[in-house]
Amino acid sequence: MKTVGAYEAKTHLSRLLKQIGKGERFIITRHGMAVAVLQPPERTQRNDPATVIAEIRAFREQHRLDGLTIRELIEEGRR
């Protein structure tokens, strides 16, 4: 992991972000003391579209509008 001073990090942030996008990590220091770590975000797990659609359908089955229309809900929200 590379070390970068706070002033240099501020001055060259766009360059650092490009390197971070490639997987590099940096420790930012102030007066020689580590104050922060710049690193790429952890990968988030992507859900399978078919699974998401099934979950939405299950939600819709459990939550009904009981005959209300969208227009009625909008009007109710304005009151």
N, CA, C and O atoms as CSV, one atom per row, in Angstrom:
chain,resi,resn,atom,element,x,y,z
A,1,MET,N,N,0.860,-1.165,0.000
A,1,MET,CA,C,0.000,0.000,0.000
A,1,MET,C,C,0.910,1.233,0.000
A,1,MET,O,O,1.856,1.321,0.783
A,2,LYS,N,N,0.611,2.164,-0.877
A,2,LYS,CA,C,1.417,3.374,-0.999
A,2,LYS,C,C,0.967,4.415,0.019
A,2,LYS,O,O,-0.183,4.424,0.457
A,3,THR,N,N,1.903,5.293,0.385
A,3,THR,CA,C,1.620,6.376,1.321
A,3,THR,C,C,1.649,7.693,0.569
A,3,THR,O,O,2.541,7.933,-0.245
A,4,VAL,N,N,0.658,8.556,0.848
A,4,VAL,CA,C,0.538,9.849,0.183
A,4,VAL,C,C,0.244,10.893,1.248
A,4,VAL,O,O,-0.579,10.663,2.134
A,5,GLY,N,N,0.912,12.038,1.167
A,5,GLY,CA,C,0.614,13.136,2.077
A,5,GLY,C,C,-0.731,13.753,1.779
A,5,GLY,O,O,-1.229,13.652,0.658
A,6,ALA,N,N,-1.327,14.392,2.774
A,6,ALA,CA,C,-2.657,14.982,2.616
A,6,ALA,C,C,-2.668,16.052,1.529
A,6,ALA,O,O,-3.607,16.105,0.734
A,7,TYR,N,N,-1.648,16.900,1.477
A,7,TYR,CA,C,-1.595,17.944,0.463
A,7,TYR,C,C,-1.501,17.333,-0.930
A,7,TYR,O,O,-2.197,17.771,-1.845
A,8,GLU,N,N,-0.653,16.332,-1.098
A,8,GLU,CA,C,-0.509,15.670,-2.396
A,8,GLU,C,C,-1.806,14.973,-2.788
A,8,GLU,O,O,-2.197,15.006,-3.955
A,9,ALA,N,N,-2.473,14.346,-1.829
A,9,ALA,CA,C,-3.742,13.667,-2.118
A,9,ALA,C,C,-4.780,14.672,-2.615
A,9,ALA,O,O,-5.534,14.396,-3.548
A,10,LYS,N,N,-4.803,15.851,-1.968
A,10,LYS,CA,C,-5.755,16.887,-2.383
A,10,LYS,C,C,-5.406,17.399,-3.777
A,10,LYS,O,O,-6.289,17.591,-4.613
A,11,THR,N,N,-4.140,17.616,-4.020
A,11,THR,CA,C,-3.696,18.177,-5.289
A,11,THR,C,C,-3.878,17.212,-6.451
A,11,THR,O,O,-4.202,17.632,-7.562
A,12,HIS,N,N,-3.674,15.939,-6.207
A,12,HIS,CA,C,-3.701,14.935,-7.274
A,12,HIS,C,C,-4.834,13.917,-7.093
A,12,HIS,O,O,-4.681,12.742,-7.425
A,13,LEU,N,N,-5.958,14.376,-6.570
A,13,LEU,CA,C,-7.061,13.458,-6.276
A,13,LEU,C,C,-7.537,12.711,-7.515
A,13,LEU,O,O,-7.777,11.506,-7.434
A,14,SER,N,N,-7.680,13.370,-8.645
A,14,SER,CA,C,-8.190,12.684,-9.833
A,14,SER,C,C,-7.237,11.566,-10.262
A,14,SER,O,O,-7.690,10.498,-10.675
A,15,ARG,N,N,-5.943,11.792,-10.172
A,15,ARG,CA,C,-4.968,10.750,-10.523
A,15,ARG,C,C,-5.067,9.584,-9.547
A,15,ARG,O,O,-5.022,8.421,-9.948
A,16,LEU,N,N,-5.203,9.906,-8.257
A,16,LEU,CA,C,-5.337,8.844,-7.254
A,16,LEU,C,C,-6.597,8.023,-7.489
A,16,LEU,O,O,-6.580,6.799,-7.353
A,17,LEU,N,N,-7.698,8.698,-7.844
A,17,LEU,CA,C,-8.951,7.977,-8.073
A,17,LEU,C,C,-8.838,7.018,-9.250
A,17,LEU,O,O,-9.405,5.926,-9.217
A,18,LYS,N,N,-8.114,7.416,-10.284
A,18,LYS,CA,C,-7.899,6.506,-11.411
A,18,LYS,C,C,-7.139,5.263,-10.962
A,18,LYS,O,O,-7.467,4.146,-11.364
A,19,GLN,N,N,-6.123,5.464,-10.125
A,19,GLN,CA,C,-5.345,4.328,-9.636
A,19,GLN,C,C,-6.177,3.456,-8.701
A,19,GLN,O,O,-6.064,2.231,-8.725
A,20,ILE,N,N,-7.003,4.081,-7.887
A,20,ILE,CA,C,-7.870,3.328,-6.978
A,20,ILE,C,C,-8.857,2.500,-7.788
A,20,ILE,O,O,-9.178,1.369,-7.421
A,21,GLY,N,N,-9.339,3.069,-8.895
A,21,GLY,CA,C,-10.240,2.332,-9.780
A,21,GLY,C,C,-9.595,1.075,-10.344
A,21,GLY,O,O,-10.289,0.129,-10.715
A,22,LYS,N,N,-8.283,1.065,-10.409
A,22,LYS,CA,C,-7.550,-0.107,-10.892
A,22,LYS,C,C,-7.201,-1.070,-9.764
A,22,LYS,O,O,-6.544,-2.086,-9.992
A,23,GLY,N,N,-7.646,-0.748,-8.530
A,23,GLY,CA,C,-7.452,-1.668,-7.419
A,23,GLY,C,C,-6.372,-1.280,-6.431
A,23,GLY,O,O,-6.151,-2.008,-5.464
A,24,GLU,N,N,-5.691,-0.164,-6.632
A,24,GLU,CA,C,-4.644,0.239,-5.697
A,24,GLU,C,C,-5.243,0.835,-4.431
A,24,GLU,O,O,-6.382,1.303,-4.426
A,25,ARG,N,N,-4.462,0.810,-3.366
A,25,ARG,CA,C,-4.869,1.374,-2.075
A,25,ARG,C,C,-3.813,2.373,-1.633
A,25,ARG,O,O,-2.629,2.193,-1.919
A,26,PHE,N,N,-4.232,3.426,-0.938
A,26,PHE,CA,C,-3.322,4.457,-0.463
A,26,PHE,C,C,-3.609,4.787,0.990
A,26,PHE,O,O,-4.761,4.803,1.425
A,27,ILE,N,N,-2.539,5.052,1.735
A,27,ILE,CA,C,-2.675,5.595,3.085
A,27,ILE,C,C,-2.400,7.081,2.976
A,27,ILE,O,O,-1.374,7.479,2.426
A,28,ILE,N,N,-3.294,7.904,3.487
A,28,ILE,CA,C,-3.090,9.346,3.496
A,28,ILE,C,C,-2.532,9.727,4.858
A,28,ILE,O,O,-3.060,9.333,5.898
A,29,THR,N,N,-1.460,10.498,4.829
A,29,THR,CA,C,-0.817,10.904,6.075
A,29,THR,C,C,-0.889,12.412,6.246
A,29,THR,O,O,-0.973,13.160,5.272
A,30,ARG,N,N,-0.855,12.838,7.481
A,30,ARG,CA,C,-0.755,14.250,7.838
A,30,ARG,C,C,0.356,14.339,8.872
A,30,ARG,O,O,0.263,13.748,9.948
A,31,HIS,N,N,1.383,15.064,8.548
A,31,HIS,CA,C,2.557,15.198,9.414
A,31,HIS,C,C,3.140,13.827,9.770
A,31,HIS,O,O,3.573,13.597,10.898
A,32,GLY,N,N,3.141,12.928,8.789
A,32,GLY,CA,C,3.740,11.613,8.967
A,32,GLY,C,C,2.866,10.586,9.671
A,32,GLY,O,O,3.270,9.431,9.808
A,33,MET,N,N,1.686,10.976,10.118
A,33,MET,CA,C,0.766,10.064,10.815
A,33,MET,C,C,-0.375,9.677,9.869
A,33,MET,O,O,-0.963,10.536,9.212
A,34,ALA,N,N,-0.678,8.398,9.805
A,34,ALA,CA,C,-1.777,7.921,8.958
A,34,ALA,C,C,-3.102,8.473,9.475
A,34,ALA,O,O,-3.406,8.380,10.664
A,35,VAL,N,N,-3.889,9.050,8.559
A,35,VAL,CA,C,-5.193,9.595,8.947
A,35,VAL,C,C,-6.349,8.981,8.168
A,35,VAL,O,O,-7.501,9.067,8.595
A,36,ALA,N,N,-6.049,8.359,7.021
A,36,ALA,CA,C,-7.130,7.777,6.212
A,36,ALA,C,C,-6.562,6.742,5.257
A,36,ALA,O,O,-5.363,6.704,4.985
A,37,VAL,N,N,-7.458,5.905,4.758
A,37,VAL,CA,C,-7.096,4.925,3.742
A,37,VAL,C,C,-8.045,5.121,2.568
A,37,VAL,O,O,-9.265,5.134,2.736
A,38,LEU,N,N,-7.476,5.273,1.384
A,38,LEU,CA,C,-8.270,5.335,0.155
A,38,LEU,C,C,-8.174,3.975,-0.508
A,38,LEU,O,O,-7.077,3.485,-0.777
A,39,GLN,N,N,-9.316,3.366,-0.772
A,39,GLN,CA,C,-9.331,2.054,-1.394
A,39,GLN,C,C,-10.613,1.884,-2.184
A,39,GLN,O,O,-11.591,2.590,-1.939
A,40,PRO,N,N,-10.622,0.954,-3.130
A,40,PRO,CA,C,-11.851,0.710,-3.885
A,40,PRO,C,C,-12.937,0.158,-2.959
A,40,PRO,O,O,-12.631,-0.496,-1.963
A,41,PRO,N,N,-14.199,0.420,-3.286
A,41,PRO,CA,C,-15.276,-0.128,-2.463
A,41,PRO,C,C,-15.316,-1.646,-2.578
A,41,PRO,O,O,-14.883,-2.223,-3.576
A,42,GLU,N,N,-15.839,-2.270,-1.549
A,42,GLU,CA,C,-16.008,-3.726,-1.593
A,42,GLU,C,C,-17.046,-4.055,-2.658
A,42,GLU,O,O,-18.017,-3.322,-2.846
A,43,ARG,N,N,-16.831,-5.137,-3.330
A,43,ARG,CA,C,-17.778,-5.550,-4.372
A,43,ARG,C,C,-19.105,-5.922,-3.722
A,43,ARG,O,O,-19.148,-6.661,-2.738
A,44,THR,N,N,-20.180,-5.397,-4.288
A,44,THR,CA,C,-21.503,-5.764,-3.790
A,44,THR,C,C,-22.004,-6.955,-4.593
A,44,THR,O,O,-21.731,-7.088,-5.785
A,45,GLN,N,N,-22.727,-7.792,-3.921
A,45,GLN,CA,C,-23.251,-8.981,-4.573
A,45,GLN,C,C,-24.465,-8.597,-5.414
A,45,GLN,O,O,-25.401,-7.979,-4.907
A,46,ARG,N,N,-24.453,-8.951,-6.662
A,46,ARG,CA,C,-25.569,-8.649,-7.547
A,46,ARG,C,C,-26.558,-9.803,-7.513
A,46,ARG,O,O,-26.181,-10.974,-7.561
A,47,ASN,N,N,-27.821,-9.446,-7.429
A,47,ASN,CA,C,-28.874,-10.451,-7.413
A,47,ASN,C,C,-29.265,-10.834,-8.827
A,47,ASN,O,O,-29.220,-10.015,-9.746
A,48,ASP,N,N,-29.643,-12.077,-8.984
A,48,ASP,CA,C,-30.125,-12.582,-10.259
A,48,ASP,C,C,-31.459,-11.904,-10.577
A,48,ASP,O,O,-32.341,-11.879,-9.719
A,49,PRO,N,N,-31.636,-11.354,-11.780
A,49,PRO,CA,C,-32.893,-10.667,-12.121
A,49,PRO,C,C,-34.137,-11.524,-11.900
A,49,PRO,O,O,-35.169,-11.008,-11.470
A,50,ALA,N,N,-34.057,-12.801,-12.183
A,50,ALA,CA,C,-35.224,-13.675,-11.990
A,50,ALA,C,C,-35.594,-13.747,-10.505
A,50,ALA,O,O,-36.775,-13.797,-10.162
A,51,THR,N,N,-34.587,-13.754,-9.626
A,51,THR,CA,C,-34.840,-13.792,-8.184
A,51,THR,C,C,-35.498,-12.502,-7.727
A,51,THR,O,O,-36.432,-12.532,-6.927
A,52,VAL,N,N,-35.023,-11.378,-8.223
A,52,VAL,CA,C,-35.587,-10.081,-7.848
A,52,VAL,C,C,-37.039,-9.980,-8.302
A,52,VAL,O,O,-37.891,-9.510,-7.548
A,53,ILE,N,N,-37.324,-10.409,-9.509
A,53,ILE,CA,C,-38.699,-10.377,-10.023
A,53,ILE,C,C,-39.609,-11.251,-9.172
A,53,ILE,O,O,-40.738,-10.862,-8.875
A,54,ALA,N,N,-39.135,-12.421,-8.778
A,54,ALA,CA,C,-39.927,-13.308,-7.923
A,54,ALA,C,C,-40.201,-12.652,-6.569
A,54,ALA,O,O,-41.301,-12.780,-6.031
A,55,GLU,N,N,-39.208,-11.951,-6.017
A,55,GLU,CA,C,-39.392,-11.266,-4.733
A,55,GLU,C,C,-40.401,-10.129,-4.850
A,55,GLU,O,O,-41.202,-9.913,-3.941
A,56,ILE,N,N,-40.366,-9.406,-5.959
A,56,ILE,CA,C,-41.337,-8.323,-6.176
A,56,ILE,C,C,-42.744,-8.890,-6.290
A,56,ILE,O,O,-43.685,-8.340,-5.718
A,57,ARG,N,N,-42.891,-9.971,-7.014
A,57,ARG,CA,C,-44.223,-10.592,-7.155
A,57,ARG,C,C,-44.737,-11.089,-5.811
A,57,ARG,O,O,-45.922,-10.938,-5.512
A,58,ALA,N,N,-43.869,-11.677,-4.999
A,58,ALA,CA,C,-44.275,-12.149,-3.667
A,58,ALA,C,C,-44.701,-10.962,-2.800
A,58,ALA,O,O,-45.676,-11.058,-2.055
A,59,PHE,N,N,-43.985,-9.862,-2.892
A,59,PHE,CA,C,-44.342,-8.656,-2.136
A,59,PHE,C,C,-45.717,-8.151,-2.559
A,59,PHE,O,O,-46.539,-7.793,-1.715
A,60,ARG,N,N,-45.966,-8.125,-3.867
A,60,ARG,CA,C,-47.246,-7.653,-4.374
A,60,ARG,C,C,-48.393,-8.536,-3.910
A,60,ARG,O,O,-49.492,-8.038,-3.666
A,61,GLU,N,N,-48.160,-9.827,-3.785
A,61,GLU,CA,C,-49.208,-10.735,-3.304
A,61,GLU,C,C,-49.571,-10.453,-1.846
A,61,GLU,O,O,-50.722,-10.632,-1.446
A,62,GLN,N,N,-48.616,-10.023,-1.070
A,62,GLN,CA,C,-48.848,-9.777,0.356
A,62,GLN,C,C,-49.360,-8.367,0.637
A,62,GLN,O,O,-49.916,-8.120,1.707
A,63,HIS,N,N,-49.184,-7.444,-0.296
A,63,HIS,CA,C,-49.557,-6.049,-0.080
A,63,HIS,C,C,-50.503,-5.599,-1.187
A,63,HIS,O,O,-50.081,-5.281,-2.298
A,64,ARG,N,N,-51.775,-5.580,-0.861
A,64,ARG,CA,C,-52.810,-5.216,-1.830
A,64,ARG,C,C,-53.353,-3.822,-1.534
A,64,ARG,O,O,-53.290,-3.351,-0.398
A,65,LEU,N,N,-53.890,-3.163,-2.572
A,65,LEU,CA,C,-54.472,-1.842,-2.416
A,65,LEU,C,C,-55.952,-1.900,-2.055
A,65,LEU,O,O,-56.555,-0.869,-1.756
A,66,ASP,N,N,-56.538,-3.085,-2.079
A,66,ASP,CA,C,-57.949,-3.283,-1.724
A,66,ASP,C,C,-58.879,-2.344,-2.481
A,66,ASP,O,O,-59.734,-1.696,-1.876
A,67,GLY,N,N,-58.721,-2.265,-3.791
A,67,GLY,CA,C,-59.631,-1.488,-4.621
A,67,GLY,C,C,-59.271,-0.021,-4.770
A,67,GLY,O,O,-59.907,0.674,-5.563
A,68,LEU,N,N,-58.292,0.475,-4.054
A,68,LEU,CA,C,-57.897,1.874,-4.205
A,68,LEU,C,C,-57.159,2.061,-5.526
A,68,LEU,O,O,-56.434,1.179,-5.987
A,69,THR,N,N,-57.363,3.221,-6.113
A,69,THR,CA,C,-56.638,3.528,-7.345
A,69,THR,C,C,-55.419,4.385,-7.002
A,69,THR,O,O,-55.315,4.952,-5.914
A,70,ILE,N,N,-54.520,4.457,-7.948
A,70,ILE,CA,C,-53.336,5.296,-7.763
A,70,ILE,C,C,-53.757,6.752,-7.559
A,70,ILE,O,O,-53.190,7.452,-6.720
A,71,ARG,N,N,-54.747,7.206,-8.323
A,71,ARG,CA,C,-55.241,8.583,-8.199
A,71,ARG,C,C,-55.738,8.843,-6.779
A,71,ARG,O,O,-55.438,9.893,-6.212
A,72,GLU,N,N,-56.493,7.909,-6.191
A,72,GLU,CA,C,-56.993,8.076,-4.827
A,72,GLU,C,C,-55.844,8.156,-3.827
A,72,GLU,O,O,-55.898,8.939,-2.879
A,73,LEU,N,N,-54.814,7.356,-4.033
A,73,LEU,CA,C,-53.658,7.409,-3.135
A,73,LEU,C,C,-52.926,8.745,-3.253
A,73,LEU,O,O,-52.468,9.295,-2.252
A,74,ILE,N,N,-52.817,9.263,-4.467
A,74,ILE,CA,C,-52.163,10.559,-4.662
A,74,ILE,C,C,-52.956,11.656,-3.958
A,74,ILE,O,O,-52.380,12.496,-3.266
A,75,GLU,N,N,-54.266,11.649,-4.134
A,75,GLU,CA,C,-55.115,12.652,-3.499
A,75,GLU,C,C,-55.039,12.548,-1.990
A,75,GLU,O,O,-55.006,13.566,-1.297
A,76,GLU,N,N,-55.010,11.328,-1.472
A,76,GLU,CA,C,-54.913,11.125,-0.008
A,76,GLU,C,C,-53.595,11.688,0.505
A,76,GLU,O,O,-53.550,12.264,1.592
A,77,GLY,N,N,-52.525,11.529,-0.263
A,77,GLY,CA,C,-51.227,12.038,0.150
A,77,GLY,C,C,-51.156,13.553,0.153
A,77,GLY,O,O,-50.319,14.129,0.848
A,78,ARG,N,N,-52.011,14.202,-0.604
A,78,ARG,CA,C,-52.018,15.670,-0.669
A,78,ARG,C,C,-52.806,16.300,0.464
A,78,ARG,O,O,-52.696,17.505,0.692
A,79,ARG,N,N,-53.582,15.529,1.164
A,79,ARG,CA,C,-54.416,16.087,2.252
A,79,ARG,C,C,-53.618,16.279,3.499
A,79,ARG,O,O,-54.152,16.736,4.510
